């Protein structure tokens, strides 16, 4: 009976570790600063954004009036959003060893400041910013965008 209990505990621990590793998406960046009302909308949660909260593939960040947020991505890209802004990380892939590099964002509305990181240096054609009116390709290191 004791052996069955130990086996059951080991099996439960193993299954929980497998489920939790599959459920937790890999972080692609963090929210560094938050001022005012900022929301993080992901496949798993919709919650007020907090400093040090992890960003994942497909996440949307939305700011309210008189609000702002600063984010740092795994490739050292720094993104700031101003008031009444919304941005979705459509695709982020940073694996320089295997030359798998991509950073695609959708800028829905608002003001955005970008300081590009390693992906833009290593594969500039793989960095794009989609807006309702146009798609921007990045060839520099710093730029500002306003989407009405």
Residue pairs with C-beta under 8 A, 6 or more apart in sequence:
23 44
25 43
25 44
25 56
25 57
26 56
26 57
27 54
27 55
27 56
27 74
28 55
28 56
28 57
28 73
28 74
28 89
28 92
28 94
29 54
29 55
29 71
29 72
29 73
29 74
29 77
29 89
29 92
30 52
30 53
30 54
30 55
30 71
30 72
31 38
31 40
31 49
31 50
31 51
31 52
31 53
31 54
31 55
31 61
31 69
31 70
31 71
32 51
32 52
32 70
32 71
32 72
33 51
33 68
33 69
33 70
34 49
34 50
34 51
34 68
34 69
34 70
35 67
35 68
35 69
36 63
36 64
36 65
36 66
36 67
36 68
36 83
37 48
37 63
37 64
37 65
37 67
38 48
38 49
38 61
38 62
38 63
38 64
38 67
38 68
38 69
39 46
39 47
39 48
39 49
39 61
39 62
39 63
39 64
40 46
40 47
40 48
40 49
40 53
40 55
40 59
40 60
40 61
41 59
41 60
41 61
41 62
42 56
42 58
42 59
42 60
43 56
43 58
44 56
49 61
49 69
55 61
55 71
55 73
55 89
56 89
57 89
57 91
57 92
58 88
58 89
58 90
59 88
59 89
60 86
60 87
60 88
60 89
61 69
61 71
61 81
61 86
61 87
61 88
62 85
62 86
63 69
63 81
63 82
63 83
63 84
63 85
63 86
63 110
64 83
64 84
65 83
65 84
66 83
67 83
67 84
68 80
68 81
68 82
68 83
69 80
69 81
70 78
70 79
70 80
71 78
71 79
71 80
71 81
72 78
73 79
73 92
73 94
73 103
73 117
74 92
74 94
75 94
75 101
75 103
75 117
75 118
75 119
76 117
76 118
77 103
77 114
77 115
77 116
77 117
77 118
77 119
77 120
78 114
78 115
78 117
79 87
79 105
79 112
79 113
79 114
79 115
80 112
80 113
81 87
81 110
81 111
81 112
82 110
82 111
82 112
82 113
83 110
83 111
84 109
84 110
85 108
85 109
85 110
85 111
85 112
86 107
86 108
86 109
86 110
87 105
87 106
87 107
87 108
87 110
87 112
88 105
88 106
88 108
89 104
89 105
90 104
90 105
90 106
90 130
91 102
91 103
91 104
92 102
92 103
92 104
93 100
93 101
93 102
93 103
94 100
94 101
94 103
94 118
94 119
95 101
96 118
96 122
99 123
101 118
101 119
101 122
101 123
101 126
102 119
102 123
102 126
102 127
103 119
103 120
103 126
103 127
103 128
104 127
104 128
104 129
104 130
105 128
105 129
105 130
106 129
106 130
106 131
107 129
107 130
107 131
107 145
107 147
108 132
108 147
109 132
109 147
109 148
110 146
110 147
111 144
111 145
111 146
111 147
112 129
112 144
112 145
112 146
112 147
113 142
113 143
113 144
114 129
114 138
114 142
114 143
114 144
114 145
115 141
115 142
116 127
116 138
116 140
116 141
116 142
119 126
119 127
120 127
120 138
120 141
124 137
124 138
124 139
125 137
127 137
127 138
128 135
128 136
128 137
128 138
129 135
129 136
129 138
129 145
130 136
131 145
131 147
132 147
133 147
136 145
